[in-house]
Amino acid sequence: MNIGTASEKSGLPPKTIRYYEDIGLLSPGRAGNGYRDYSIADVHRLKFLQRSRGLGFSVEECRQLLSLYGDTGRESAEVKAIAETKLVEIDRKIAELKALRVTLGHLVEACHGNHRPECPILEDLAGHHH
């Protein structure tokens, strides 16, 4: 199938599909006319990549996961270790976002939001702490 059909079936834009091919995550065959010829297996790989990226895995982590997915002799412990590392990273990001929310919340509360020019939010962004 052509890239348009592969895009429709996988839910990924052609630009993303070409990017994944450029970095070696996908190697579609070539039709007689030289155009890319995507197989059902390629579409499955694209869906796998879309889901993996959606869960926050980096391109390199996706490369590892795809390799493990294709390795019937794999140990699930390897996959679990990658996922556990990602969970720790997500928890760290959540903690950072919560801290950012508290800080920004305080700044929003401190700003009167009226017609006057004084604004604690801008003062803080400029490094002028009150």
C-alpha positions as CSV (number, residue, x, y, z in Angstrom):
1,M,0.0,0.0,0.0
2,N,1.1,3.6,-0.5
3,I,2.0,6.1,2.2
4,G,-1.4,7.7,2.1
5,T,-3.1,4.4,2.8
6,A,-0.6,3.5,5.5
7,S,-1.2,6.9,7.0
8,E,-5.0,6.3,7.1
9,K,-4.7,2.8,8.6
10,S,-2.1,3.8,11.2
11,G,-3.5,7.2,12.1
12,L,0.0,8.8,11.6
13,P,0.7,11.6,9.2
14,P,2.9,10.8,6.2
15,K,5.5,13.2,7.5
16,T,5.8,11.2,10.7
17,I,5.9,7.9,8.7
18,R,8.8,9.3,6.5
19,Y,10.6,10.4,9.7
20,Y,10.3,7.0,11.2
21,E,11.7,5.5,8.0
22,D,14.6,8.1,7.9
23,I,15.7,7.1,11.4
24,G,15.4,3.4,10.7
25,L,12.3,2.4,12.7
26,L,10.6,1.3,9.6
27,S,11.8,-0.2,6.3
28,P,9.0,-0.5,3.8
29,G,9.6,-2.3,0.6
30,R,9.7,-0.7,-2.8
31,A,7.1,-1.2,-5.5
32,G,8.2,-1.7,-9.1
33,N,7.9,2.0,-9.7
34,G,10.3,2.8,-6.8
35,Y,7.6,4.1,-4.5
36,R,7.4,2.9,-0.9
37,D,5.2,-0.1,-0.5
38,Y,3.9,-0.5,3.0
39,S,2.8,-3.9,4.3
40,I,0.3,-4.8,7.0
41,A,3.3,-5.5,9.3
42,D,4.5,-2.0,8.6
43,V,1.1,-0.6,9.6
44,H,1.2,-2.7,12.8
45,R,4.7,-1.3,13.6
46,L,3.4,2.3,13.0
47,K,0.5,1.7,15.4
48,F,2.9,0.2,17.9
49,L,5.1,3.3,17.6
50,Q,2.1,5.7,17.9
51,R,0.9,3.9,21.1
52,S,4.4,3.8,22.5
53,R,5.0,7.5,21.8
54,G,1.6,8.3,23.2
55,L,2.7,6.6,26.5
56,G,5.7,8.9,26.6
57,F,8.4,6.6,25.3
58,S,11.2,8.4,23.5
59,V,12.2,7.4,20.0
60,E,15.1,5.4,21.3
61,E,13.0,3.7,23.9
62,C,10.6,2.8,21.0
63,R,13.5,1.4,19.1
64,Q,14.3,-0.9,22.0
65,L,10.6,-1.9,22.5
66,L,10.2,-2.6,18.8
67,S,13.3,-4.8,18.9
68,L,12.0,-6.7,21.9
69,Y,8.6,-7.0,20.3
70,G,10.2,-8.6,17.3
71,D,12.4,-10.9,19.4
72,T,10.4,-14.0,20.2
73,G,13.2,-15.1,22.6
74,R,12.8,-11.9,24.6
75,E,12.4,-11.8,28.4
76,S,9.5,-9.8,29.6
77,A,11.8,-8.5,32.4
78,E,13.6,-6.4,29.8
79,V,10.3,-4.8,28.7
80,K,9.2,-4.3,32.3
81,A,12.5,-2.6,33.2
82,I,12.0,-0.1,30.3
83,A,8.5,0.6,31.4
84,E,9.4,1.0,35.1
85,T,12.1,3.5,34.2
86,K,9.5,5.5,32.2
87,L,7.1,5.4,35.2
88,V,9.8,6.9,37.5
89,E,10.4,9.6,34.9
90,I,6.6,10.3,34.6
91,D,6.3,10.5,38.4
92,R,9.2,13.0,38.5
93,K,7.5,15.1,35.8
94,I,4.2,15.0,37.7
95,A,6.0,16.2,40.9
96,E,7.7,19.1,38.9
97,L,4.3,20.1,37.4
98,K,2.7,20.1,40.8
99,A,5.4,22.3,42.2
100,L,5.0,24.6,39.1
101,R,1.3,24.8,39.7
102,V,1.7,25.8,43.3
103,T,4.2,28.5,42.4
104,L,2.1,29.9,39.6
105,G,-1.0,29.6,41.8
106,H,0.6,31.8,44.4
107,L,1.6,34.4,41.8
108,V,-1.9,34.4,40.3
109,E,-3.4,34.9,43.8
110,A,-0.9,37.8,44.5
111,C,-1.9,39.7,41.3
112,H,-4.9,41.9,41.8
113,G,-5.8,41.7,38.1
114,N,-7.1,45.2,38.0
115,H,-6.4,48.3,35.9
116,R,-3.2,49.2,37.8
117,P,0.2,48.3,36.2
118,E,1.7,46.5,39.3
119,C,1.8,42.8,38.6
120,P,3.6,40.3,40.9
121,I,3.5,37.8,38.0
122,L,5.6,40.0,35.7
123,E,7.8,41.1,38.6
124,D,8.6,37.4,39.4
125,L,9.2,36.6,35.8
126,A,11.6,39.5,35.6
127,G,13.4,38.2,38.7
128,H,12.2,41.0,41.0
129,H,10.9,39.0,44.0
130,H,8.7,40.8,46.4
